[in-house]
């Protein structure tokens, strides 16, 4: 009897983690099918004229020790300062030694921690700073109790926020039916109206009353005004911690790991290791059909998007991180009508990044953090000015100095949330670039004459939305779980707003189940649903 095979649909974090785990822990051969020409899914790194774009921003931080160890086993942590550490004299925690266990090896090997000025395969230790740009000024994100915050808000607004929070604490919404209820219960109506309502509706394109409260439960979790106060007090008595800050609410982390050349670098490396150990990776492969018999998926049919050639893979297991709508379509006409209806009613939010190369920003660094050329130190900025459609602004120099070809330039990404086919999505690249430049100029962050170059990237189905037929999603889950050898994993695979670490954990748990011969999928669906799995890697307002 030959070796067993697992078809893995999607070469993002979930799919690649599943393939790596299968090769490392079983004798099952993974076959990865990726519809696009890229590795990493939304976690890929796009290179434009030697400048690198991280789509959506990916902090490598998790409350899961398993995920943290997995990342550090792929790329060790820096043992010497990075370029901007050297130039600014910034002191960061450096690794003293690193243990690496190669794929399939029984024992680990101790190696010298890498120097990022010499080698590329390294995790940098980066400081986290995300701020809100509102009323033409900066607020810490999440909102923190500093004198600057209190001054910027003003006495009248502060009094309203305080009384509103007390009211929501004493008289909470008993049954949270919407994201609005979720926000008000945790922050009070005034703070919700000031910092959450407009921005969230900019992101999702619908009123907060139409968004399910599950989104808040997954993205904001335990963060509240009380937690913010406790965090502010704790900082008075302690120094900044290390990147594995397991007792800190995930939206309050202050350090994280980051691959030297962006998130896609780590997934490209994982893909290379999988191929070197016998895994098969096929790009430009569109899944057109899944064949089934007796409660099992028996084969997967794919079409080469370049030449149209159709290939059929017989399989023992299937891991799907493709969008649920596409999975249900591929399962064919035998899918119950009710399940097809739920699938058709699922909604996604799409994403555009406009990359701008600049001589400089007009706003300068007024923080205590030292930066090259006095650049503001933010990783990204939430743009909450109501008159612009711009959602977030990334500054790639601050994710890694190696993301920018010329360190004397500023490389930024303007992030827009839209729907495929709407006015922004169909706008010609040059028109969209001019629109983005005009918006950023209108709120005083750049001068148009400082723009040196630009590019536009579109990512369909970037965010599965808690809208439409989502409240009936259990019907899809019940149907797909009925196939014993089919595992839905990752963000789009589960139509769940997971981060990379959550997506990885769903893949790891699925492999655990195969090894343990566990047939129910309950523990996979519990990842990022129970408190023990709340290892959010990014900020809470709308991160990727």
Secondary structure as UniProt FT lines:
FT   STRAND          5..9
FT   HELIX           13..25
FT   STRAND          29..33
FT   HELIX           41..43
FT   STRAND          45..48
FT   TURN            49..50
FT   STRAND          51..54
FT   HELIX           65..74
FT   HELIX           83..88
FT   STRAND          98..100
FT   TURN            103..104
FT   STRAND          109..111
FT   TURN            116..118
FT   STRAND          123..127
FT   STRAND          130..134
FT   TURN            135..136
FT   STRAND          137..141
FT   HELIX           147..153
FT   HELIX           155..170
FT   HELIX           179..187
FT   HELIX           189..191
FT   HELIX           192..196
FT   HELIX           197..204
FT   HELIX           208..210
FT   HELIX           214..219
FT   TURN            220..222
FT   HELIX           225..235
FT   TURN            246..247
FT   HELIX           250..252
FT   STRAND          255..259
FT   TURN            260..261
FT   HELIX           263..276
FT   TURN            277..278
FT   STRAND          280..282
FT   STRAND          285..293
FT   TURN            294..295
FT   STRAND          296..304
FT   TURN            305..307
FT   STRAND          310..314
FT   STRAND          317..320
FT   HELIX           324..330
FT   TURN            333..334
FT   HELIX           337..344
FT   STRAND          348..358
FT   HELIX           372..374
FT   STRAND          380..383
FT   TURN            386..387
FT   STRAND          392..395
FT   HELIX           396..399
FT   HELIX           401..403
FT   TURN            407..408
FT   STRAND          410..418
FT   TURN            420..421
FT   HELIX           423..426
FT   HELIX           429..442
FT   TURN            443..444
FT   HELIX           448..450
FT   STRAND          451..464
FT   TURN            468..469
FT   HELIX           470..472
FT   HELIX           473..481
FT   TURN            484..485
FT   STRAND          486..488
FT   HELIX           491..494
FT   HELIX           500..516
FT   HELIX           522..525
FT   TURN            526..529
FT   HELIX           531..533
FT   TURN            540..542
//
